[in-house]
Amino acid sequence: MSTDDERPTQDRHLPVLMQRCVDLLAPALAAPGSVLVDCTLGMGGHTEAVLEQVPTARVLGIDRDLQALALASARLERFGDRFVPVHAVYDEITDVVEEHADGAVQGVLMDLGVSSLQLDESERGFSYAQDAPLDMRMDQSRGITAADVLNTYDERDLVRILREYGEERFAPRVARAIVRRRETQPWERTAELADAVRAAIPAATRKTGGNPSKRTFQALRIEVNGELEVLERAVPAAVEALAVDGRIVVESYQSLEDRIVKRAIARGTTSSAPAGLPVEPETHRPYLEALTRGAEEADAAELERNPRSASVRLRAARRLRPTPDHLLGTSWKEQR
């Protein structure tokens, strides 16, 4: 396998808040035969730590990225059948758990966003700092590319994804520049896009806030991979995959992700009883217990060790009991 970085896998990736994740998950994995689903395996750093520190645990490692699965499998080969790689998108967790764990697991871990592997491999097109084809697919075996989005979406849809997924203040200006450029030349390279975005954003704004292209690249990556739609399905499905006393830990890296996770955990930790009832019915009691007070952030030591932890927000919860029947299949909005 050809890669830009020939260092051993464990030297190329520092898992964010690794020990905190292990400490949160370990109590649920103490019994022999316990199963953790690592929904975003990446290069296997979190999974390796769990397998080393919790000898009773087995891990199902899900990733849509075939390159990541191959690298992680080589790294984790020494654990034998305690590690099972699965090529899937993590919103397919229900099917994965049914096939490999008889329908329930004791732990779920999600480390969201783009992986170190994808950022560091220049030809994947995730980084505005390196010139590459405009791809951005986490699973390069299928789906549309970032170039497809830039060359085929109408201006209104481009504005929408830049605003919603990139939180780009100047979305109309950037979208207009994208459409104007493709009238004479199709979009192919990341450097071309970074230059166009920089030119479209007012000079005064470019002086602060880092590279002005980062919001556009984030928006395209989310659109290409359907990240928020996948997450909306995956978090409730992950909670339903947990056995009683099972634990879920989720690391988010931007506000749109964290909002979805926060809402799903709040749904389970909040009574569903109508306001004003003198006695809370048993069937309406919370079915999750929050294990973190709000979202935890990286401390100074973690930031020094791993600068990519700067934006992390970690949330965790424990399943107290099965989800009440009246909440199964309903959304948070319907519950309220």
VEXDREN-2710 file (C-alpha; in Angstrom, 1 decimal):
% VEXDREN-2710
k/r/px/py/pz
1/MET/0.0/0.0/0.0
2/SER/1.4/3.4/-1.0
3/THR/1.2/6.2/1.5
4/ASP/2.7/9.6/1.9
5/ASP/3.9/8.8/5.5
6/GLU/5.9/5.6/5.9
7/ARG/6.2/5.8/9.8
8/PRO/4.6/2.9/11.7
9/THR/0.9/3.4/12.2
10/GLN/1.2/4.0/16.0
11/ASP/3.7/6.8/15.4
12/ARG/1.5/8.6/12.8
13/HIS/-1.6/9.0/15.0
14/LEU/-2.1/10.3/18.5
15/PRO/-5.7/9.4/19.7
16/VAL/-7.5/12.3/21.2
17/LEU/-8.3/11.9/25.0
18/MET/-7.3/8.3/24.7
19/GLN/-6.9/7.5/28.4
20/ARG/-10.1/9.4/29.3
21/CYS/-12.0/7.3/26.7
22/VAL/-10.6/4.1/28.1
23/ASP/-11.4/5.0/31.7
24/LEU/-15.0/5.9/30.8
25/LEU/-15.6/2.6/28.9
26/ALA/-13.6/0.2/31.0
27/PRO/-16.2/-0.4/33.8
28/ALA/-18.7/-1.6/31.2
29/LEU/-16.2/-4.0/29.7
30/ALA/-15.0/-5.7/32.8
31/ALA/-17.0/-8.9/32.4
32/PRO/-15.4/-11.7/30.2
33/GLY/-16.8/-11.5/26.6
34/SER/-17.7/-7.9/26.7
35/VAL/-17.9/-6.1/23.4
36/LEU/-17.0/-2.6/22.4
37/VAL/-17.9/-1.1/19.0
38/ASP/-15.4/1.4/17.8
39/CYS/-17.6/3.1/15.3
40/THR/-14.7/5.2/13.8
41/LEU/-11.7/2.9/13.9
42/GLY/-9.3/5.0/12.0
43/MET/-5.8/3.8/12.6
44/GLY/-6.9/1.9/15.7
45/GLY/-5.3/3.9/18.5
46/HIS/-8.3/4.0/20.8
47/THR/-9.0/0.3/20.1
48/GLU/-5.4/-0.7/20.8
49/ALA/-5.6/1.1/24.2
50/VAL/-8.8/-0.7/25.2
51/LEU/-7.5/-4.1/24.1
52/GLU/-4.3/-3.6/26.1
53/GLN/-5.9/-2.2/29.2
54/VAL/-9.1/-4.3/29.3
55/PRO/-8.2/-7.9/28.7
56/THR/-11.8/-9.1/29.0
57/ALA/-12.9/-6.9/26.0
58/ARG/-13.4/-7.7/22.4
59/VAL/-13.7/-4.9/19.8
60/LEU/-15.7/-4.6/16.6
61/GLY/-13.9/-1.9/14.6
62/ILE/-16.0/-0.1/12.0
63/ASP/-14.7/2.1/9.3
64/ARG/-15.8/3.1/5.8
65/ASP/-12.2/3.7/4.8
66/LEU/-10.6/0.6/3.4
67/GLN/-7.1/2.0/3.8
68/ALA/-7.8/2.7/7.5
69/LEU/-9.1/-0.8/8.0
70/ALA/-6.0/-2.4/6.5
71/LEU/-3.6/-0.3/8.6
72/ALA/-5.5/-0.8/11.8
73/SER/-5.9/-4.6/11.1
74/ALA/-2.1/-4.9/10.8
75/ARG/-1.5/-2.8/13.9
76/LEU/-4.0/-5.0/15.9
77/GLU/-3.1/-8.4/14.5
78/ARG/-1.4/-9.4/17.8
79/PHE/-4.8/-9.4/19.6
80/GLY/-6.1/-12.2/17.4
81/ASP/-9.9/-12.7/17.4
82/ARG/-10.4/-10.1/20.1
83/PHE/-10.4/-7.6/17.2
84/VAL/-12.8/-7.8/14.3
85/PRO/-12.6/-5.3/11.5
86/VAL/-15.8/-4.3/9.7
87/HIS/-16.1/-2.3/6.5
88/ALA/-19.3/-0.3/7.0
89/VAL/-20.6/3.2/7.7
90/TYR/-21.3/3.5/11.4
91/ASP/-25.0/4.2/11.1
92/GLU/-25.1/0.5/10.1
93/ILE/-24.2/-0.3/13.8
94/THR/-27.5/-2.2/14.3
95/ASP/-26.6/-4.7/11.6
96/VAL/-23.0/-5.0/12.7
97/VAL/-24.0/-5.8/16.3
98/GLU/-26.7/-8.3/15.2
99/GLU/-24.1/-10.1/13.1
100/HIS/-21.1/-10.1/15.5
101/ALA/-22.5/-9.6/19.0
102/ASP/-26.0/-11.1/19.2
103/GLY/-27.7/-7.8/19.2
104/ALA/-26.3/-6.0/22.2
105/VAL/-22.9/-4.6/23.3
106/GLN/-21.4/-3.2/26.4
107/GLY/-19.6/-0.2/24.9
108/VAL/-19.7/2.2/21.9
109/LEU/-17.0/4.7/21.0
110/MET/-17.3/7.4/18.3
111/ASP/-14.4/9.7/17.4
112/LEU/-16.0/11.9/14.8
113/GLY/-14.7/14.0/11.9
114/VAL/-11.8/13.5/9.5
115/SER/-9.1/11.1/10.7
116/SER/-5.4/11.8/10.9
117/LEU/-4.8/9.3/8.1
118/GLN/-7.2/11.2/5.8
119/LEU/-5.6/14.5/6.6
120/ASP/-2.1/13.3/6.3
121/GLU/-2.5/11.5/2.9
122/SER/-2.3/14.4/0.5
123/GLU/-4.0/12.6/-2.4
124/ARG/-7.2/12.2/-0.4
125/GLY/-7.9/15.9/-0.9
126/PHE/-9.1/16.7/2.6
127/SER/-6.5/19.4/3.3
128/TYR/-6.4/22.9/2.0
129/ALA/-2.7/23.0/2.8
130/GLN/-1.7/20.4/0.2
131/ASP/-2.5/20.4/-3.5
132/ALA/-4.4/17.2/-4.5
133/PRO/-7.4/16.0/-6.5
134/LEU/-10.7/17.3/-5.1
135/ASP/-11.9/13.9/-3.7
136/MET/-12.7/14.0/0.1
137/ARG/-14.4/10.6/0.1
138/MET/-13.8/8.6/3.3
139/ASP/-14.7/5.5/1.3
140/GLN/-13.0/5.9/-2.0
141/SER/-14.8/2.9/-3.5
142/ARG/-18.1/4.7/-3.9
143/GLY/-20.0/8.0/-3.8
144/ILE/-19.6/11.5/-5.2
145/THR/-16.4/13.5/-4.9
146/ALA/-15.9/17.1/-3.8
147/ALA/-15.2/17.9/-7.5
148/ASP/-18.6/16.5/-8.4
149/VAL/-20.3/18.8/-5.9
150/LEU/-18.4/21.9/-7.1
151/ASN/-19.1/21.1/-10.8
152/THR/-22.7/20.1/-10.6
153/TYR/-24.5/21.7/-7.6
154/ASP/-26.5/24.8/-8.4
155/GLU/-25.5/28.1/-6.7
156/ARG/-28.4/27.9/-4.2
157/ASP/-27.4/24.5/-3.0
158/LEU/-23.7/25.5/-2.7
159/VAL/-24.8/28.5/-0.5
160/ARG/-26.8/26.1/1.6
161/ILE/-24.1/23.6/2.3
162/LEU/-21.5/26.4/2.9
163/ARG/-23.8/28.0/5.4
164/GLU/-25.1/24.9/7.2
165/TYR/-22.0/22.7/7.2
166/GLY/-19.2/25.3/7.1
167/GLU/-20.9/28.1/9.0
168/GLU/-19.4/30.3/6.3
169/ARG/-20.5/34.0/6.7
170/PHE/-19.6/34.7/3.1
171/ALA/-21.3/31.7/1.6
172/PRO/-23.0/33.6/-1.3
173/ARG/-19.7/35.2/-2.4
174/VAL/-17.9/31.9/-2.3
175/ALA/-20.7/30.0/-4.1
176/ARG/-20.7/32.7/-6.8
177/ALA/-17.0/32.4/-7.3
178/ILE/-17.3/28.6/-7.6
179/VAL/-20.0/28.8/-10.3
180/ARG/-18.2/31.6/-12.2
181/ARG/-15.0/29.6/-12.4
182/ARG/-16.6/26.3/-13.5
183/GLU/-18.2/28.1/-16.5
184/THR/-14.8/28.2/-18.1
185/GLN/-12.9/25.4/-16.4
186/PRO/-14.0/22.5/-14.2
187/TRP/-12.9/22.2/-10.6
188/GLU/-10.2/19.5/-10.2
189/ARG/-7.6/20.5/-7.5
190/THR/-7.6/21.6/-3.9
191/ALA/-5.1/24.4/-4.4
192/GLU/-7.4/26.0/-7.0
193/LEU/-10.3/26.0/-4.6
194/ALA/-8.3/27.4/-1.7
195/ASP/-7.1/30.2/-3.9
196/ALA/-10.6/31.0/-5.1
197/VAL/-12.1/31.0/-1.6
198/ARG/-9.3/33.3/-0.4
199/ALA/-10.0/35.7/-3.2
200/ALA/-13.8/35.7/-2.5
201/ILE/-13.5/36.6/1.1
202/PRO/-13.0/40.2/2.1
203/ALA/-9.3/41.1/2.9
204/ALA/-10.1/42.4/6.3
205/THR/-11.7/39.1/7.3
206/ARG/-8.8/37.1/6.0
207/LYS/-6.5/38.7/8.6
208/THR/-7.9/36.7/11.5
209/GLY/-9.4/33.2/12.1
210/GLY/-6.8/31.0/10.3
211/ASN/-7.0/29.8/6.7
212/PRO/-10.2/31.2/5.1
213/SER/-10.7/28.0/3.2
214/LYS/-11.2/25.8/6.2
215/ARG/-14.9/26.4/6.4
216/THR/-15.5/25.6/2.7
217/PHE/-13.4/22.4/3.0
218/GLN/-15.3/21.3/6.1
219/ALA/-18.6/21.9/4.3
220/LEU/-17.6/19.9/1.3
221/ARG/-16.3/17.0/3.3
222/ILE/-19.5/16.8/5.3
223/GLU/-21.6/17.0/2.1
224/VAL/-19.5/14.4/0.3
225/ASN/-19.7/11.9/3.1
226/GLY/-23.2/12.7/4.4
227/GLU/-21.6/13.0/7.9
228/LEU/-24.4/14.8/9.7
229/GLU/-27.2/12.6/8.3
230/VAL/-25.2/9.5/9.2
231/LEU/-24.6/10.9/12.7
232/GLU/-28.3/11.7/13.2
233/ARG/-29.0/8.0/12.6
234/ALA/-26.0/6.6/14.2
235/VAL/-26.2/8.0/17.8
236/PRO/-29.7/6.8/18.5
237/ALA/-28.9/3.4/16.9
238/ALA/-25.8/3.2/19.1
239/VAL/-27.8/3.8/22.2
240/GLU/-30.2/1.1/21.2
241/ALA/-27.3/-1.3/20.7
242/LEU/-26.2/-0.9/24.3
243/ALA/-27.1/-3.5/26.9
244/VAL/-28.2/-2.2/30.3
245/ASP/-25.1/-0.7/32.1
246/GLY/-23.4/-0.3/28.7
247/ARG/-21.6/3.0/28.0
248/ILE/-21.3/5.3/25.0
249/VAL/-18.5/7.8/24.5
250/VAL/-18.5/10.3/21.7
251/GLU/-15.8/12.8/20.7
252/SER/-17.0/15.7/18.4
253/TYR/-14.9/18.4/16.8
254/GLN/-17.3/21.0/15.6
255/SER/-20.6/22.5/16.9
256/LEU/-22.9/20.7/14.4
257/GLU/-21.7/17.3/15.5
258/ASP/-21.8/18.1/19.2
259/ARG/-25.3/19.5/18.9
260/ILE/-26.6/16.1/17.5
261/VAL/-24.8/14.2/20.2
262/LYS/-25.9/16.5/23.0
263/ARG/-29.5/16.2/21.8
264/ALA/-29.4/12.4/21.7
265/ILE/-28.0/12.1/25.2
266/ALA/-30.3/14.7/26.6
267/ARG/-33.3/12.7/25.2
268/GLY/-32.2/9.8/27.3
269/THR/-31.3/11.6/30.5
270/THR/-34.5/13.7/30.6
271/SER/-37.9/12.5/31.9
272/SER/-40.5/12.1/29.1
273/ALA/-43.3/12.7/31.5
274/PRO/-45.6/15.7/30.8
275/ALA/-44.8/18.7/32.9
276/GLY/-46.8/19.1/36.1
277/LEU/-47.5/15.4/36.9
278/PRO/-47.4/14.9/40.7
279/VAL/-45.7/11.5/40.3
280/GLU/-43.4/10.5/37.5
281/PRO/-44.5/7.3/35.9
282/GLU/-41.9/4.5/35.9
283/THR/-42.2/4.2/32.1
284/HIS/-41.2/7.9/31.7
285/ARG/-38.0/7.9/33.8
286/PRO/-34.7/8.6/32.1
287/TYR/-33.0/5.6/30.5
288/LEU/-29.5/7.2/30.3
289/GLU/-27.2/8.6/32.9
290/ALA/-24.8/11.3/31.8
291/LEU/-21.2/10.4/32.8
292/THR/-19.8/13.9/31.9
293/ARG/-20.9/17.3/33.1
294/GLY/-21.7/18.8/29.7
295/ALA/-19.0/18.4/27.1
296/GLU/-15.4/17.8/28.4
297/GLU/-12.5/19.6/26.6
298/ALA/-8.8/18.8/26.3
299/ASP/-6.7/20.1/29.2
300/ALA/-3.3/21.8/28.8
301/ALA/-1.3/18.6/28.9
302/GLU/-3.5/17.0/26.2
303/LEU/-3.2/20.1/24.0
304/GLU/0.6/20.0/24.3
305/ARG/0.7/16.3/23.5
306/ASN/-1.8/16.5/20.6
307/PRO/-2.7/19.9/19.0
308/ARG/-5.5/18.2/17.1
309/SER/-7.4/17.9/20.4
310/ALA/-8.0/21.7/20.5
311/SER/-11.6/21.5/19.3
312/VAL/-12.7/18.2/20.9
313/ARG/-15.9/18.0/22.9
314/LEU/-16.4/14.6/24.7
315/ARG/-19.7/13.4/26.0
316/ALA/-20.5/10.1/27.6
317/ALA/-23.5/8.2/29.1
318/ARG/-24.5/4.9/30.7
319/ARG/-27.7/3.0/29.9
320/LEU/-29.9/2.6/33.0
321/ARG/-32.7/0.6/31.5
322/PRO/-34.2/-0.2/28.1
323/THR/-35.7/2.7/26.1
324/PRO/-39.4/3.0/27.0
325/ASP/-41.7/1.6/24.3
326/HIS/-43.4/5.0/23.8
327/LEU/-40.1/6.6/22.8
328/LEU/-38.9/3.9/20.4
329/GLY/-39.0/5.3/16.8
330/THR/-39.6/8.9/17.9
331/SER/-37.3/11.9/17.6
332/TRP/-36.3/14.3/20.3
333/LYS/-38.7/17.0/18.8
334/GLU/-41.6/14.5/18.9
335/GLN/-40.7/13.6/22.5
336/ARG/-40.9/17.2/23.6
END
